[in-house]
Structures are given as C-alpha cells and as structure tokens.
C-alpha cells in the first residue's frame, strides 16, 4: 500500500499524454437577466468539457494520482452513485490500469447493480462491498489494512473517497491559475472540499473563491483548511463557504431545484447536473439577488460535471430522476449520503 500524500513519482509519464485533456477548459460569458439587472457578469468555467470520461474536477484530482500510482492497481472508495468511482474506472480502462472500487454497503453485493456501478464494472473496475461500520473507519490504518487484504489489493495505490488528497489539491491549483485576472469571485460546488482547497490557492491576490457545499453538516471549513495545510503547509488564498444551498443533503433535490435546473438549461443550452451544479447556480442567483456581489463584479461558476443517466427519465432532458424520486439508500440515522449528525461523508456520495 502506498499513501497518496507521501508519494509523487515525477518520473512516471503524465497521463495527459494518453488521455489528451482539453486544457485550459473553456471560459464562456452568458447573459442572464438575473445577474445583469444587478450589474453582475456571469462566466461559466466549463471543466465538464475537459474530458468525456474524466469530467471536470475529477480529471484535475485524478491525473496527479494516476501519475503517482506508476502503473500499480488503483484502489479507491465511494458510495453506490459515486462520480469518483466512475471516473476512476474510466481512467483504468483508458490507461490499462487495474482498478478496485470499495463500495459502502455490504448488502448491495447481492443486488443488481445500479447504472452507476454497472458503468464501473463495464469499465473493468472490480467492486468490493463492505459494511457501513467498516466504511466509516476506512481511513484508520488497521481497518484499511484489513480492507486491502480482503480485496486482494495489498499492493494497490490508495486514493481516498472523492479523490481529495494533497496531490489532488495541488492538481486543482491549476484551475485557479487559469482564472487569474478573469473574475473577481470564482464559485464552485463542494463535496469533500479538495477542489476549493486547490482552486483558492491558485487564484491571484484580490480574487476570492466561494464554495457551495452540497452536503449537510457544516464540516467543510475545517476540512478545506486541513487539506490546504497538508498540501501547502498553511491556509492559502481567500475563500469562504455558504452552507444554505444543499437542499437537504447529497442526492437530495426538490421540485424547486428541478424547475430551476430545467429553466437554466432551456435558457443557456447547458444540461445541468443536479447534485452539484444546480445547487451552485441556484446559490449564485440567490446571492446576486441578496446583493452579495457589488455592481461591476464578475463571477465565474465552475461547471464541475454533467448529468449521468441514472434513474428514470425526468424533466432534466431525460438525464436525471424526476422530482420525488428516492435518493440513494440512506446511511445510519436515515440520512441520504451525508447527514448533519456526521462530520464526514461516509455515504453514497458522488464526490
């Protein structure tokens, strides 16, 4: 087992040689009266166009870890609907790497795979299901050793849930550098906080980053600070969080959010991913209306992903579940994915 925070094998060929990402990602201004009437410019940073399989921040997080893995099997963690698991599996298929996905919920092993996990398996990922209690303690050395042994992956390179480690944070710093001088405020939806931690470190003085958490619990300030400390030695950049727009937690939507996302897609021709991007854009519309951005402010919204076709067709161009569709199976305490009673996400997150 190799710790991703301890190794950065700079002699390994860059995966970009084989995967050919579109970098820097496009930056597009859109005209939207909900911003224009307050004198605010809105830019969309289209990280969802970086790569067709490693979408958005998943590319920026995974690429340095793929380099550090140096061809060894890659083991990582996620819930039943994890975007991170899908991206890791796709990277394995494209680069010819063995991938192992440790999935929360031992009871899922005997059930038909949902579309997200089926995609992982189709891309060659070996799925290993563990019980919820063990999953909560997966970062503890003794527990992790047991998981690796049970998964027959003791020599694997381990990437944490959501892909957020020091290498990932440093990889996301390039996102901030691409936006230097282009916006006053750069906003991003947050799951584990790794993208915000790197983005804010890459911005120029005078710019600030805004994170919109999609999980309940209010734990991300401490997490982002810790990620920056491990990656850079101290807190970096100017950043803040607004916890009001999680819509009940990860994998939760409401009819109001669905209507907003459908309307935004219709206005601007952008298929809107519900669990991250819709909450980010809704938050920015609300903050603009509240006067959070002075006239003349340019705001860049980072589009970190696009819809994945799980569940039944719904109003979001047939790409997401209809309003009221149950979220992924709840974890302990009845919370879907992440609950306010838990400090860190150990559920079925797509982070």
C-alpha positions as CSV (number, residue, x, y, z in Angstrom):
1,X,0.0,0.0,0.0
2,X,1.3,3.5,-0.9
3,X,0.0,6.7,0.7
4,X,-1.1,9.2,-1.9
5,X,0.0,12.0,0.3
6,X,3.5,10.6,0.7
7,X,4.5,9.9,-2.9
8,X,4.7,11.9,-6.1
9,X,6.5,9.9,-8.7
10,X,7.6,12.6,-11.1
11,X,9.4,10.1,-13.4
12,X,6.1,8.4,-14.4
13,X,4.7,9.6,-17.7
14,X,1.9,12.2,-17.4
15,X,-1.5,10.6,-18.1
16,X,-2.3,13.6,-20.2
17,X,0.0,12.1,-22.9
18,X,-2.5,9.3,-23.4
19,X,-5.8,11.0,-22.3
20,X,-5.4,14.3,-24.1
21,X,-7.5,16.6,-21.9
22,X,-8.9,19.9,-23.1
23,X,-6.9,22.4,-21.1
24,X,-7.3,25.1,-20.2
25,X,-11.1,24.4,-20.1
26,X,-13.3,26.9,-21.9
27,X,-14.5,30.1,-20.2
28,X,-17.8,31.4,-21.6
29,X,-19.8,34.5,-20.6
30,X,-23.5,34.1,-20.6
31,X,-26.2,36.8,-20.5
32,X,-28.8,36.1,-17.8
33,X,-31.1,38.9,-16.6
34,X,-31.0,37.5,-13.0
35,X,-27.4,38.7,-12.9
36,X,-27.4,41.5,-15.4
37,X,-30.1,43.5,-13.6
38,X,-27.7,43.8,-10.6
39,X,-24.7,44.7,-12.7
40,X,-23.0,41.3,-12.3
41,X,-21.3,39.4,-15.1
42,X,-21.6,35.6,-15.1
43,X,-18.9,33.4,-16.6
44,X,-19.1,29.6,-16.9
45,X,-15.8,27.7,-16.5
46,X,-16.6,24.6,-18.5
47,X,-14.5,22.0,-16.7
48,X,-17.2,19.5,-17.7
49,X,-15.6,19.7,-21.2
50,X,-12.1,18.7,-20.1
51,X,-12.5,15.0,-21.0
52,X,-15.5,12.9,-22.0
53,X,-14.9,10.3,-19.3
54,X,-12.9,12.1,-16.6
55,X,-15.2,15.0,-16.3
56,X,-14.4,18.3,-14.6
57,X,-12.7,18.3,-11.2
58,X,-12.3,14.5,-11.5
59,X,-9.6,15.0,-14.1
60,X,-7.8,17.6,-12.1
61,X,-7.9,15.3,-9.0
62,X,-7.1,12.0,-10.6
63,X,-4.4,13.0,-13.0
64,X,-1.7,13.5,-10.4
65,X,-2.7,10.4,-8.5
66,X,-2.6,8.4,-11.7
67,X,1.0,9.6,-12.3
68,X,1.9,8.7,-8.7
69,X,0.4,5.2,-9.0
70,X,3.1,4.4,-11.6
71,X,1.1,1.7,-13.2
72,X,0.1,-0.1,-10.0
73,X,-3.5,-1.1,-9.3
74,X,-5.6,1.8,-8.1
75,X,-8.0,1.3,-5.2
76,X,-10.5,4.0,-4.1
77,X,-13.7,4.4,-2.2
78,X,-17.2,5.6,-2.9
79,X,-21.0,5.2,-2.5
80,X,-23.4,3.5,-4.8
81,X,-23.8,6.5,-7.0
82,X,-20.2,7.9,-6.9
83,X,-19.0,10.1,-9.7
84,X,-15.5,9.5,-8.4
85,X,-15.7,5.7,-8.8
86,X,-17.0,6.1,-12.3
87,X,-14.1,8.4,-13.3
88,X,-11.5,6.1,-11.7
89,X,-12.9,3.1,-13.5
90,X,-12.9,5.0,-16.8
91,X,-9.3,6.1,-16.2
92,X,-8.4,2.5,-15.6
93,X,-10.0,1.4,-18.9
94,X,-8.3,4.1,-20.9
95,X,-4.8,3.6,-19.4
96,X,-4.9,-0.2,-18.9
97,X,-4.8,0.0,-15.1
98,X,-6.4,-2.4,-12.7
99,X,-9.0,-0.5,-10.5
100,X,-10.7,-1.6,-7.4
101,X,-13.7,0.2,-6.0
102,X,-14.6,-0.2,-2.3
103,X,-18.3,0.4,-2.1
104,X,-20.2,1.4,1.0
105,X,-23.0,-1.1,1.8
106,X,-22.2,-4.8,2.1
107,X,-25.9,-5.5,1.4
108,X,-25.5,-4.2,-2.1
109,X,-23.4,-7.1,-3.1
110,X,-26.4,-9.4,-3.6
111,X,-28.5,-6.9,-5.5
112,X,-28.5,-6.0,-9.2
113,X,-26.0,-3.2,-9.9
114,X,-27.4,0.3,-10.4
115,X,-26.5,2.1,-13.6
116,X,-23.6,3.9,-11.9
117,X,-21.9,0.8,-10.5
118,X,-22.8,-1.1,-13.7
119,X,-20.8,1.5,-15.6
120,X,-17.9,1.0,-13.2
121,X,-17.9,-2.8,-13.8
122,X,-18.2,-2.4,-17.5
123,X,-15.1,-0.2,-17.4
124,X,-13.2,-3.1,-15.7
125,X,-13.4,-2.0,-12.1
126,X,-13.5,-4.8,-9.5
127,X,-16.1,-3.9,-6.9
128,X,-15.6,-4.8,-3.3
129,X,-18.5,-4.2,-0.9
130,X,-18.0,-3.5,2.8
131,X,-20.4,-3.0,5.7
132,X,-21.2,0.6,6.7
133,X,-19.4,0.4,10.1
134,X,-16.1,-0.6,8.4
135,X,-16.6,2.1,5.8
136,X,-16.9,4.8,8.4
137,X,-13.5,3.7,9.8
138,X,-11.8,3.1,6.4
139,X,-9.1,5.7,7.0
140,X,-7.8,4.1,10.2
141,X,-4.6,2.2,9.4
142,X,-5.7,-1.2,10.9
143,X,-9.1,-1.0,9.1
144,X,-7.6,0.0,5.8
145,X,-5.1,-2.9,6.0
146,X,-7.9,-5.3,6.5
147,X,-9.9,-3.9,3.6
148,X,-6.8,-4.2,1.3
149,X,-6.2,-7.7,2.4
150,X,-9.9,-8.7,1.9
151,X,-9.9,-7.1,-1.5
152,X,-6.7,-8.8,-2.5
153,X,-5.2,-5.4,-3.2
154,X,-2.4,-5.1,-0.7
155,X,0.0,-3.6,-3.3
156,X,-2.6,-1.1,-4.6
157,X,-2.1,2.6,-4.7
158,X,-4.9,4.1,-2.5
159,X,-6.9,7.2,-3.3
160,X,-9.3,8.5,-0.7
161,X,-13.1,8.9,-1.1
162,X,-13.8,11.8,-3.5
163,X,-10.1,11.8,-4.7
164,X,-9.2,14.6,-2.3
165,X,-5.6,14.3,-1.0
166,X,-2.6,16.5,-1.3
167,X,-1.8,15.6,-4.9
168,X,-5.4,16.3,-5.9
169,X,-5.4,19.7,-4.1
170,X,-2.2,20.7,-5.9
171,X,-3.7,19.5,-9.2
172,X,-6.7,21.7,-8.6
173,X,-4.5,24.7,-8.1
174,X,-4.2,24.9,-11.9
175,X,-7.9,25.7,-12.1
176,X,-7.3,28.9,-10.1
177,X,-4.3,29.8,-12.2
178,X,-6.4,29.5,-15.4
179,X,-8.8,32.1,-13.9
180,X,-6.3,34.6,-12.7
181,X,-7.4,38.1,-13.9
182,X,-10.6,36.7,-15.4
183,X,-13.1,37.0,-12.5
184,X,-13.5,38.7,-9.1
185,X,-15.2,35.7,-7.5
186,X,-14.8,32.1,-8.5
187,X,-17.6,29.8,-7.2
188,X,-17.6,26.0,-7.1
189,X,-19.9,23.3,-5.6
190,X,-18.1,21.3,-2.8
191,X,-18.3,17.7,-1.7
192,X,-15.1,16.8,0.0
193,X,-13.5,20.3,-0.4
194,X,-10.5,19.3,-2.5
195,X,-11.3,21.5,-5.5
196,X,-12.0,24.6,-3.4
197,X,-8.7,24.0,-1.5
198,X,-6.7,23.9,-4.7
199,X,-8.6,26.5,-6.6
200,X,-8.3,29.2,-4.0
201,X,-4.6,28.6,-3.7
202,X,-4.2,29.2,-7.4
203,X,-6.1,32.5,-7.7
204,X,-4.3,35.8,-7.7
205,X,-4.3,38.3,-4.9
206,X,-7.6,40.3,-4.9
207,X,-9.6,37.3,-6.2
208,X,-11.7,35.2,-3.9
209,X,-13.2,31.7,-4.0
210,X,-16.7,30.8,-2.9
211,X,-17.7,27.2,-2.0
212,X,-21.3,26.0,-2.1
213,X,-21.4,22.7,0.0
214,X,-23.8,20.1,-1.3
215,X,-23.7,18.1,2.0
216,X,-25.2,19.0,5.3
217,X,-23.1,19.2,8.5
218,X,-21.1,22.4,8.3
219,X,-17.8,20.5,8.4
220,X,-16.1,21.8,5.3
221,X,-14.3,24.8,6.8
222,X,-12.1,22.5,8.9
223,X,-11.7,20.0,6.0
224,X,-10.6,22.6,3.5
225,X,-8.2,24.1,6.0
226,X,-6.7,20.7,6.7
227,X,-6.4,19.9,3.0
228,X,-4.5,23.1,2.3
229,X,-2.3,22.6,5.4
230,X,-1.3,19.2,4.2
231,X,-0.8,20.3,0.6
232,X,0.8,23.7,1.1
233,X,1.8,23.9,4.8
234,X,-0.8,26.5,5.7
235,X,-4.2,28.0,4.6
236,X,-3.9,29.6,1.2
237,X,-5.9,32.2,-0.7
238,X,-9.1,34.0,0.2
239,X,-12.1,31.6,0.4
240,X,-15.4,31.2,2.1
241,X,-18.4,28.8,2.2
242,X,-22.2,29.3,2.1
243,X,-24.0,26.3,3.6
244,X,-27.5,27.3,2.7
245,X,-27.9,25.6,-0.7
246,X,-27.6,21.8,0.0
247,X,-31.3,21.2,-0.5
248,X,-31.4,18.7,2.3
249,X,-28.0,17.0,1.6
250,X,-26.3,14.9,-1.0
251,X,-28.5,13.3,-3.6
252,X,-31.4,15.5,-2.5
253,X,-33.4,17.6,-4.9
254,X,-36.7,19.4,-4.7
255,X,-39.3,20.4,-7.2
256,X,-38.0,24.0,-6.9
257,X,-34.4,22.9,-7.7
258,X,-35.6,20.7,-10.6
259,X,-37.6,23.6,-12.1
260,X,-34.6,26.0,-11.7
261,X,-32.2,23.5,-13.4
262,X,-34.6,22.8,-16.2
263,X,-35.1,26.6,-16.8
264,X,-31.4,27.3,-16.7
265,X,-30.8,24.5,-19.3
266,X,-33.5,25.9,-21.5
267,X,-32.1,29.5,-21.3
268,X,-28.5,28.6,-21.9
269,X,-28.4,25.2,-23.6
270,X,-26.4,23.7,-20.7
271,X,-27.6,20.3,-19.3
272,X,-27.4,20.9,-15.6
273,X,-26.2,18.2,-13.2
274,X,-28.5,18.3,-10.2
275,X,-26.4,17.3,-7.1
276,X,-23.6,19.8,-7.6
277,X,-24.0,22.2,-10.5
278,X,-27.7,23.1,-10.0
279,X,-27.1,23.9,-6.3
280,X,-24.1,26.1,-7.2
281,X,-26.1,28.0,-9.9
282,X,-29.1,28.4,-7.6
283,X,-26.9,29.7,-4.9
284,X,-25.3,32.3,-7.2
285,X,-28.7,33.5,-8.4
286,X,-29.9,33.9,-4.8
287,X,-26.7,35.6,-3.6
288,X,-26.9,38.1,-6.5
289,X,-30.4,38.9,-5.6
290,X,-29.4,39.4,-2.0
291,X,-26.7,42.0,-3.0
292,X,-23.7,39.8,-2.1
293,X,-21.9,40.9,-5.2
294,X,-21.4,44.7,-5.8
295,X,-22.2,46.1,-9.2
296,X,-19.4,45.5,-11.6
297,X,-18.5,42.2,-10.1
298,X,-17.5,39.3,-12.5
299,X,-18.4,35.9,-11.1
300,X,-17.1,32.7,-12.6
301,X,-19.0,29.5,-11.9
302,X,-17.0,26.3,-12.3
303,X,-19.1,23.6,-14.0
304,X,-17.6,20.5,-12.5
305,X,-19.8,17.8,-14.1
306,X,-22.6,16.9,-16.3
307,X,-25.7,14.7,-15.7
308,X,-25.3,10.9,-15.6
309,X,-28.3,8.9,-16.8
310,X,-29.2,7.0,-13.7
311,X,-32.8,6.5,-12.7
312,X,-36.0,7.2,-14.7
313,X,-36.2,10.0,-17.3
314,X,-37.2,13.3,-15.8
315,X,-37.6,16.9,-16.7
316,X,-33.8,17.5,-17.0
317,X,-33.7,16.4,-20.6
318,X,-34.2,12.8,-19.6
319,X,-30.9,12.7,-17.8
320,X,-31.9,12.7,-14.1
321,X,-34.7,11.3,-11.9
322,X,-38.0,13.1,-11.7
323,X,-38.8,15.2,-8.6
324,X,-39.6,12.9,-5.7
325,X,-37.5,10.0,-7.0
326,X,-35.9,8.5,-3.9
327,X,-32.2,9.3,-3.4
328,X,-29.6,6.6,-2.9
329,X,-30.2,4.2,0.1
330,X,-29.9,6.0,3.4
331,X,-27.0,5.5,5.8
332,X,-27.1,5.3,9.6
333,X,-29.6,7.7,11.1
334,X,-31.7,7.9,8.0
335,X,-29.6,10.5,6.2
336,X,-29.1,10.1,2.4
337,X,-25.5,10.0,1.6
338,X,-24.5,12.5,4.3
339,X,-26.3,13.7,7.4
340,X,-25.9,16.6,9.7
341,X,-25.1,14.3,12.5
342,X,-21.9,13.0,10.8
343,X,-18.8,15.1,10.4
344,X,-17.5,13.5,7.3
345,X,-19.3,11.9,4.4
346,X,-19.4,8.2,4.5
347,X,-22.4,7.6,2.5
348,X,-23.5,7.1,-1.1
349,X,-21.9,10.3,-2.3
350,X,-21.0,11.2,-5.8
351,X,-17.9,13.1,-4.6
